[in-house]
């Protein structure tokens, strides 16, 4: 709004330019006359149609579609190995670890689904959400560093604080760059 008023001349040279598309679209009353709705904008000319490409002879090699090659035993090997590793983990790990590991895997999956299904236009607004999540991670890390300095819990808490801080700092830098794009 401030930029609109500045473009209209500011307090010194204020004028209503009826030829300015932005001013005319925002103007409802002018000198007591109703000017709403604004006149329709002229439709842009249709883009020229591209010239048709000349037909080329189709060779026998081009006309035969390629069939998918079978992955064979390697396509089946990786899921079997991952399944066996998870079964071994389930047998050998304590129940408390398994509950935390399950939450971790579900969080990774849900996070992946959420991030990859976001349209590119929403990536920058999503930075505020990731900064909030990183703040929660930092709080969790701070709660974990209360033990001995060499315990695995304290080390993982410190790593969580470090990674969360890096993510928040990067989010603020990206947000500042985005906001500078809208300044004249």
N, C-alpha and C positions, 0 to 999 in steps of 0.2 A: 504494500500500500504506500509505503514511504517512497519507493522508487517510482510508482505511478504518479504521485503528486510532484515529485522532482521532475519527471518527464513532462508534466503539464506546466512547467515554468516555475514551480516553487511559490513561495509567498510573494516574491518580488514581481514576477512576470506571469502570473497565473492566467491561463487561457484554456478554453475548451476547444480542442481541434477535432471537428466532426469528421475529418478525413482520416484520422488515426484509428485504425481498426480496433485497437485495444480500448481506447477511450470510448469510442462509439458503442462497443459491445457492453461496456459497463455503465453507460449513461441511461438513466431511466427518465429523468426530468431535466429540461433545459429551458430556462426563462419561463417556467410555468407550463410549458408544453410537454406532453408525454411523448417520449422518443423511443419507448420500448414497444415491441421488440426491434432490435437492430435490423437493417436490411440484410437480405441473404447475400452471402459471399458468392462471387462468381465461381462456378465450378472450374477446376483446373482442366486444361486440355488433356485428352487421353494420350497416353504415350504411344508413339508410333509402333506398329506391329513389326517384329523382326522379319527380315526377308527369309523365306523358306530355304532351307539348305538343300543343295542338290542331292538327289538320290544316288547312292553308290551301290554297286553290285554286292550282294551279301554272299560271302564265301561260305563254304561248307563248315569251316572251322568256327566262324562267328555264330552260325545258326544253332549249333549244338550247345545247350546249356551244360555247364559243369555240374556234376553231382558232388555232394558233400563227401569228403573222404572220411572214412570211418576212423575214429580215434583209437579204436582197438582197446588193448589192455591198459594203455596209459590213461585213457579217459575214465576208466573204472578204478584205477589204482589209487588216485588221490583221495576220492571220497572214502574208500575203504580204510586208508591209512589214518585219515582224520577221525573217522568213527572209532577205530581201534585206540587211538590216542585218547579220545574222550572217555572211552570205557575204562582204560587204564587209569586215567585221572579220577574217575568216579570211584574206582575200587580203592585206590591208594590215598586219596586226599581226605582230610578231616571234614566233617559236615559243615563246620563254620566256613571253611574255605569254599566249599561247593555252593553254599548259598550266596556268598559274595561274588563268586565267579559267574553264577547264573545271572545275577543282577547286572554284572559288567557286560556279559555277552548280549543280554537284552537291550541294555543302554546303547551299546555299539550299533546294534541292528536298527533300533528305533531312530537313533541319531542319523545313521546313514540314509534311512528312508526319508526322513524329514528334510535333510540338506539337499539330497539329489533330486527331490521333487519340487524344489523351489524355482520359480522363474528367475532368470538372471536380473530382471529389473528389481527384484526384492532382495538381492544379496546384501546391499548396503544397509537397508533397514534391519536386516537379520543380524547385523553386527551388534546391535544393542541387546538382542536376546543372548547371543554368545557371550557378550561381556557379563551379563547377569549370571549366566551359568558358570562362567569362569570365576566370578566372585564367590559363588557357592562352593566351588571346588577349593578356592583359597581358604575359605573358612573351615572346610573339612580338613584341609592340610594343616592348618594351624592347631586344630584340635588333636591331630595325630602326633605332633612333634613334642609332646609333653614328657616322653619317656627318655631313656638313655640315648645319648648321641649316636651310638653305633648300632642301635636296634633297627631291624628292617622297617618297622612301622615309622620310625622317625625319619629314616632316609626317604621312604616313599612319600611321606608328608611334605618333606622339603622339596622333593621333585615336583609334587603337585602344586606347591606354592610357586615354584619357578616357572613351570609351564603355564599356569593360570595367569601369572603376572605378564609373561611375554604375550599371551593372547589378548589380554586387556590393553596393553600398550599398543599393540598392532591395531586393535579395533579403534582406539582413540585416534591413531594416526590416519587411518583410512577415513574415519568420520570427519576429521578436520580437512582432509583433502577434498572430500565430497562437499563440505560446506563452503570451501573457498571457490568451488566452481560456480556458485550462485552469487558471488560478490562481484561487483564491477570494479 
